[in-house]
Amino acid sequence: MNASVWNSSAAPPQVCVREARVSAVLFPLLYALLLLGGLLLNGLALRIFTHIRSTSTFLVYMKNLLAADLLMVLTLPVRLLSDAGLGGWSLRAVHCRYTAVLFYVSMYISILLLGLISLDRYLKVVLPFWRCALLRVPVGRTVCAVIWATMLALALPNMLLSNQMPNQEPRGRLKCSALKSPTGLKWHEGFNYFCQVLFWGTLLVMIVCYTFISRKVYQSYRTSHSTSRTATHRTKAKVFVVVGVFFVCFAPFHFARVPYTLSQTRGGAAGAGGRCWLQGVLYGVKEATLWLCTTNVCLDPLIYVHLCRTFRHRLLATLRRQTRPSSTMDTPTETSTRHHPPISLKPLPSSTMDTPTETSKQQDTPPGHNRLTPSNQAPGNQRIDPETNQHITPSAKPDIILSNTHTSTH
């Protein structure tokens, strides 16, 4: 990919100097689209999640995933301006030292949280009656706090060790590796290996979890003899949406990350023009796959919609309120006032007020609903919905297995 052209400088030792051409126009435009989409979608998700209580570890993980996505979105303006060549090398230095580091921190926090969501689904679907400490809300919050603190602590040296200032304004685009001290380059390389282990380990956990979840779901279909294609498609979406988002967004980047990091930390002073050409190719591939990683901020809301019933209901209610005309909500029409005359209340005898008649008992029941009697009450095998913390009765439809989990979080 000809995202940038690299030349060899004349001054010894020969150093590959980056001259961005296509990337100065293409990538800023692509990041601008993600910035707008990320602000819109994650802003709406933030508005909805503020009205949802964290009654389960699943909701705790999703709220932290939203926080990581918002942090990534907030780093995009500096990246966008830097890639466009605006602000000079000083803005580029700010990007390399701070915003790029926070970008990677938010990305790997998102990766770990997607793995925790998969593990949470596995425990609640495959092992619904197994009491595990990971299903307790305080434990989930503690795990998230440890993840945030650990990733920020490991990334801090990347900021502190990027303390080298160029003696003169560099030709072309400033390379982030040029700001790092020798110790900083070694830490950067080691941190990237650590992140590779995080990614591939999380991917392995997700594959194992969703393999067992898929088998459990299809066993439920065979048991219930369900033939609904709509329910089948809905269940497949719930099973594979997390794995699909995870693999499409993050896998290509981690295939390209190791060779690019080695070219930064060990091949920066290679004199041959062929080496500079290879670095240019690796840089182009890295930038393209990194943009693909950033699409995660627009795809994560799909996870909220497909897997969280409470979020989905809140979203639909919000959209209905936004599309409903205000005049019909605030001002009663002439027809409505004509069909609903004022009601005059007359005092009732004390016997009538204290003892409801059979007719009043029937009127208390809304149309289409039957009053619960001992013969039609829910059986004793009710379970607690971890999203709403209310008792539910297992349904014969297997497509609600992933959203209506069958264990208590407390």
N, C-alpha and C positions, 0 to 999 in steps of 0.2 A: 504494500500500500504506500503510495507516494504522499503520505501525510506531511512529511518534512524532508528536506534535502540537507545532507550533511557534507561539509567540505573539510578539508584538512588545512589547518592554519600553517602559515609559513614559518612561524617562530618555533625553534626547538624548545622542549620536545614537542613533537606534533600532537596536537589535541584536536579532537573532532568537535567542530563548532556547528551548532544547530541553527539552521535558517528556515524557519517555519514559513510556508507559503499557503498550501491548501488548508492546513490546520488552523491558520489564523482567521479563516472565513467559515469553514465548514463546522468545526467543533463548537465555536461560540454560538452559532445558530442552533445546533442540536442541544447544547446545554441550556440555551434560553427557552426552548420548548419544554424541557424537563423542569426548569425552574417554575414556569407558569403552571404546568400541570401538577407539579408537586405541591406548590403553595395552595392551589385550589382544592385538590383531593385531600391532602393532609390537614388543611385548615378545616374542611368539613368534618373529617374524622375526629379532629380535636374537639370540635363543638359538640359532637355526639357523645364522645367518651367522657366528657366532663359531667354528663348527666347519668352515667352508668357506674354503679358501685362495683368495686373490685371484690366480688363475692366468690371468685374462684381463681386458681393459679393461671388458668387459661386467659382470663381477662387481665391479670397482672402482666403476663408476658406480652400480650398484644398492646397494652398501653406503653410499655417500655419500647416495643418495636416502633410504635408511632413516635416516641421521643427521639429514637435514633434516626428515623427518617427525617424528622424536622431539623435535627442537627446537620444532616447531610445537605438538606435543601439550603440551609443558611450559609453553607460554605460555597455554594455554586456561583454567587455573584462575583466573588474575587477570582475564582477559576475562569469564569467567562471573560472577564476583563483582561486577565493575564494572558489567556490564550489568544485574545484578539490583539495583543501587543500594546494595549493601552496602559498608561501608568509607568512605563519604562521598567528598567530592571529592578528598581526599588519595590514596586508592587509585586513583581515576580518573586523577589526575596521573601516578602511577607507571605505569599502563597506557599512557597516551599517550606518555610519554617513553621507556619501555624495552620493555615486553612487546609493544606493538603494532609497534614498529620491528623487533624480532626476529621477530615473526610474518611480516611482509612479507619480511624477508631470507630466511627459510626457504622461503617460498612461491616466490620468484623463483629461488632455488637449485634447488628441485625442478623448476621449468620448464626451466631450462637443462640439468639432468641428464637429463630426459626427451628433450630434443632430442639430447643426446649419445648416449643409448641408441638412438634412431632412426638416427642417423648410423652408429653401430657396427654395427647390423643391416644397413644398406645396404652397408657396405664388405665385410662377411663373407658376404652372400648374393648380391649382384649382382656384386661384384668379388672373388671368393674368392682369386684368385691374385695380386692386386695388393698389393705390400708397401708399407704406409703406416706412418709413424711414429705415427699416432694409435692403432694397434693394439698398441702396446707398453705393457706394464703400467706401467713407470716414467713414461712420457709421460702415461698416463691419470691417474696419481696427481698428477702435476704440474699437469695441467689442472684437476683438482678443487680442489687447493690454491689455485690462482690465482682460481678462481671464488669460493671462500669468502672469501679475503682481499679481493677487489675489492668484493663485495657488502657486507661488513662495513664497509669503509672508506668507501663511498659512503653508507651508512646512519648512520654515526657523527655527522655534523653534524645529522641529525634529532633525535638525543638531546641534543647540546650546545646547539643553538639553541632548544630548547623550555624556555627559562629564565624565562619571564614568569609571575609569580605573580598570581592574581586578588586585588584589594584586599579583597574580601569574598566570603563563600561564595556561589557563583552559584545563581540560581534554576534549578530543573530540573537537567538533566545538563550537566556541564562539557564544552564542545567542545574537542577536542584542538587545533584551530587557535588557540584563545584563549591557549594557552601558548607559542605561537611568536612570536619577534621578527619584525620586517619582513624581515630577511635569512633567517630560518628559513622564512617563508612562501614566499619566492622559491626557496629550495633545495628545499623540499618539492614545489613545483610542477614544478621542473626534474627532480627525481628521479622523479616520476611519469611524466613524458614519456619519460624514459630507460627506465623499466620497461615502458611501452607498446611501445617499439621492441623490447625484448627478447622480449616475448610474441609479437607479430605476426611478428617475424623467425623465432623458433623454430617457430611454427606453419607458416610457409611451408616451412622446411627439412623438417619432418616430413611435410608433404603430398607434397613432391617425393620424399623417400626412400621412403615407403610406396607411392607410385605405381609406382616401379620395382620394389620388392619384390613387389608384387601381380602385376605382369606376369611377373616371373621365376618366381613360384610357379605361376601358371596355365600358363605354357609348359612347366614340368616336368610338370604333370598331363597335358597333351596328349601329351607325349613318351612318358610311361609308360602312357598309356591307362588311368589309374586310374578306377574307378567307385565307390570307397568313400565313402559319404556321411559316415561318421564322421570319416574322415581329412580330408574337405573342410571340415567344420565346425570341426575342430581347427585347421586351417591358417588359416581365416578369423579365428578367435579370436586366434591368435598375431599375425596381421597387424594387426588393427584394435583390439586391446585398448589399446595405448598411445595411439593417436589418439583413441579414444573417451573414455578417462579424461581426457586432456588437454583436449579440447574441452568436454566436459560440465562439468568442474570450473572451468576458468579463463576460457573465452570470455565467458560472461554478465557476469562481474565487470568485464572490461576494456571492454565496451561501456558500462557505467555509470560507470566510474572517472573518465574525463575531465570530463564535466559536473559530477560531484560535487566533484572537486578544484577546478574553477573557481569553484564556488559557495562553497567554503571560503576560497580565497585572494583572491578578487576581489569576492565579494558578501556578505561577512560583515556589513557595516554598511549594507546597503540598507534604507531605511526603510519601504518599502511592505509592507503585509501580504501582497500577492500574491507578492512575492519570498520572504517567509518560508514561505509555503505551498509554493512550488516547492522550496525547500531541504529542507523536510520530506519531500516525495515522493522527492527524490534520495537523501536519507539512508536512507529505508526500502528503496529499491531496492538501494542499496549494501550495506546490512546483510544483505539476503536473499542477494544474489549472493556476498558474502564468506563467508557460512556455506556456500554451495555450494562455494567454493574449499576450505574446510576439510575437506570430505568426501574430499579427496585422501588424507588420512592413513589412511583406511579402504579406499580403492580401490587404492592402490599395491601392497598385498600381492597383488592379482590379477595384477599384472604379474610379480611374482616367481614365482608359481605357473605361469603360462602360458608364460613365456619362458625360465625357468631350470630345466633338467632336474635339475641337482644339488640345487637348493633343493627342488624337488618331491619327489625321492626322500628327502631328509632329513626333510621334513615328514611324509610317509607313515610313515617309520620311527618318528618321534617319536610320532605318533598311535597307532601299533600298540603301542608300549611302554606308553603311558598306559592303553590299554584292555585290555591283557593282564592276567589275574588274577595277583597275586603268588604265590598258593599253588602254581599250576601251574609257575611259573618256579623257585621255590626248593626245594620239597619233592617228591622223586620219589614216584610212586604205587607201590602194591603190584604193579600189573600191569607197570610199567616195570622194577621190580627183578627180577620173575620172568622177564621176557623177555630180560634182559641179565645173565646170570650172570657172576661174576668170570672173567677170562681168565687162565690160567696160561701164562706165556711160557717156552718151551724154547729153549735155545741152538741155533742152526742151524750147520751146517757152514760153514766159511769160504767154500767155493766157492759155496754157496747164497746167502750174505749178499752176496758181492761181485758176482755175476753174476745179475741178475734173469732169471727164466724167462719164457717167452712168456705163461704164465698170469698171472704177477704184472704183466706189462705191461698185460694186458687189464683186470686189476682196478684198476689205477691210474686208469683212465678212468671218470668218474662215469657212471651210467646216463643215456641220452639224449644223450650227448656223444660226438662222434667225435674221435679223436686226429688232430691236424694232420699230414698227410703232404705231401710235395712236390706231390702232385696236387691237394690241396684247400686248400692254404694261401692266405692272402689275397693278392690281386694286388699288384703293386708300386705301384699308385696310391693307397695308403693316405694319409690325411690326419690332421692332429692336431686333436682336439676341444679348443677353447679353454677349455672349462669344466673338463675333467678333465686336460688335457694328455696324453692318451693317443691312440694311433693308432686310427683307425676306418676302416671300409670304407664307401664311399658306398652307401646303401640305395636300393632301387628306389622306396621310398615317398617322395613329395615332401613329405609333411607334416612331416618332420623337418628341413626346410631351415632353419627359423628357430631351432631349438634346437641342432641339430648343425651347426655352421658348418664351413666347409671351408677354413680357413686357420690357420696358426700365428700365435700372438700374439707370438712371439719372433723 
